[in-house]
């Protein structure tokens, strides 16, 4: 592919669980021959969930390792301080429902003694992104957890808040962090808040504005890369 600029600065892999979440920027990239600010952009739609994300991303990276991987999507928020429809960047993520549940109490594999909190790629049980891009953006930088199911269960919400005290919840983020850290490839996870965790009344969700704002900030982020 011939670059618009004198040379291509970076090869970026842009990934999401669904094409729907990337639709606005895909229209832009198609017109720009999958280049922005001299960077070449490849797209990977993994499908929803941790297993799909882990498998599809790992297989893709066997063919070519990009200079940067960006995962984009929507998320639920535990915090009413985050604006519905507003984008955020994720500094650390974790597997929110991998562990043991007994008598309505949840224990992580780390606390149960089945895994070491600081065995790579974990740091104190978290999958932490140290990319400087996180701190060169005006977007809020938050903590996330990743679950296999989203639910309106008050018990599940209480357990997650008590154990992790995270800001947002997704179904793919920790798997994304895990693969990128294992492969030692720089990465960014950007999400937009579509709903409050536990709110199942879809009339209160802000999916349309969340996706619109997500893609606006995603385009800005790529264009601002050196």
N, C-alpha and C positions, 0 to 999 in steps of 0.2 A: 504494500500500500504506500503510495506516494504521500509525503507529509505536506501540509499547508505551509509550515515554516521550513527553515533550512534543514532541520533535522528533528526527529521526534524526541521529545524530552523524556517521556516515560511511557511504558506500556502499563496501562491500568486495567485491572479486571474488576468490573462492576457487577455485583451479584445481588440477587433478591430472591425471596421465596416465590413470589408470583410476578408475572409480567405486568399485572394490573398496577402494582406499586411503583413501577418505573415508566409507565406509559408516557407521561409528558416529556421526560428527558429522552426516551427512545425516539420520539418524533423529531427532536432536535438533532440527535446523533445521526439519524438516517439522512437528514439534509446535509449534515457536515461530514459525511463519509466516516463516521465514527472517530472523529477527532475533535478535541477541544483544547484551545491554547497550545497547540502543538503536540499534545499528548494523544496517543492512540488508545482507544477504549474498546475492550472486548466485553461481551455480555454473557452472564451465566445465570439462568433461572433454575434454581435448585429444586423447587417444590417445598411444601410446608414441612417444618419439623426438623429435629436434630439429626435424625438418621439420613434423610435426604440431603441436608446441608453438608454433613460430614462426607458422605460418599461422593456426591457430585463435585464438591470442591476438591477433594483429594484426587479424583480421577482427572479433573481438568488440569491440576498442577503437575501431573505427570507429563503432560505434553509441552507446557511452557510455563516458566515461573515469571509472573509479572513483577514490576518494580513496586507496585502498590495494589492492594485489594481493598475495595470499598463494598461494604454490605449496607444496603438501604432497605427500609421497610417501616411499617407502622408498629405501634406498641401501646400497651395499656400502662397507665400510671397509678402507682400507689399514693402519689402525693397530689393534693389539690393545689399545691403551689406551682405545679407545671401547667402551662396553658394548653387546653385542648386544641389540637391542630398545630401546636408548636413543635419545631424540630429540636432535637438534642443530640449530643455526641456522647458515646459511652466509653468511660475510662476503664471500667472493669465489669466482668460478667461472671456468672457462676451457674452451676447446674442446680436448680432450685428444688427438684423433687427426686434426686438420686440419693437414696438413703433408706432409713428404717422408720416405720410408723408403728408405734405401740401405744395403746390407750390414749389416742388423740394427741400424742406427742411425737414430733418429728426429730430424728437425729441424722445428721449427715454422715456419710461414710468416713469423713475425717474424724469427727467426734466419736464415732463408734470404734475407731481404731483399725478400720479396714483400708485406709489410705493415709498417706503422709501429706499434710497441708502444704509443705514446701518442696515437694518433689516436682521437678519441671514437668509441665509448664505452669504449675500453680505457685502462687505466692500467698501464703496464709489462707489457702483454700480458694483464692480468686484467680481469674485469668485476666491479667492486667495489661492494658495497652499503654506503653510509654511514649508513643509517637508524639512528637512536638506539635504536630498539626492541631492536636486537641486544644492546645493552649494559645493558638494563634487565631482563634475563631471567637466571634461574639456569642455563639450558641452556648446554652447551658451544658456543662459537662457532668454526667450523672453515672450512677451505679445501676446495673441491671442484673436480673436473674432470668434464667431460661427454664421453661417448664414444658412438659409433654402434653399438658392439657390446660386450657384456660377455663376458668370455672367461676360460678357465683357462690361457691361454698364459703361460708363465713369461717369455717374451721381451717380450710386451706389458706385463706387470706391471712388469718391470725398467725398460723404457723410460719408462713413466708415472711411476714413483717417481723415476727419475733426473732427468727433465725438469721435473716439476711439484712433487714432494714434497707432494702433496695428502693430506688426511685421508680424503676419501670420493670415491666415484664414482657418477654417475647417468647417465641417458640424456636428460635434459631441462633440467637446471639452467642451463647457460650460455645456451641459447636463451632461457630465461625472463628471465635477467638482461639479455641483449642488448636484447630488446624493451622491457622496462621502462625501461632507461636511455635508449634512443632516444626513447621517448615521454615521458620525464621524469615518470614516475609512481612514487610511493613503493612499495616492495615488500619482501616478506620471503619467503625460502625456508626452509622447515622440513622436515627429513627425520628418519627414524628408521632405525637401523642393523639391517638384516635379516640380513646375512652379511658374512664377510670376503671381500674381492676375491680371486677365483681359486678359492674353495671351491665346487665344483660338487656336493658331497654335500648334497642338499637336507635330509637328516635333521638336519644341523647348523645349518640356517638358522632364524631366529627371526621368521618373517614374521608370525605371529599376534600375538605380543607387541609386535612393532615397530609394527604398525598400531594396536593398542589404545593403546599409549603415545603414538603420534603424535597420535591424535585427542583424547586427554586433554589433552595439552599445547597442541594447537591451540585447543581450546575455552577453556583458561585464557588463552592469548595474546589471543584476541579479546575476552574479558570484561575483560581488564586494560587494553585500549586506552582512552584518554581520550574 
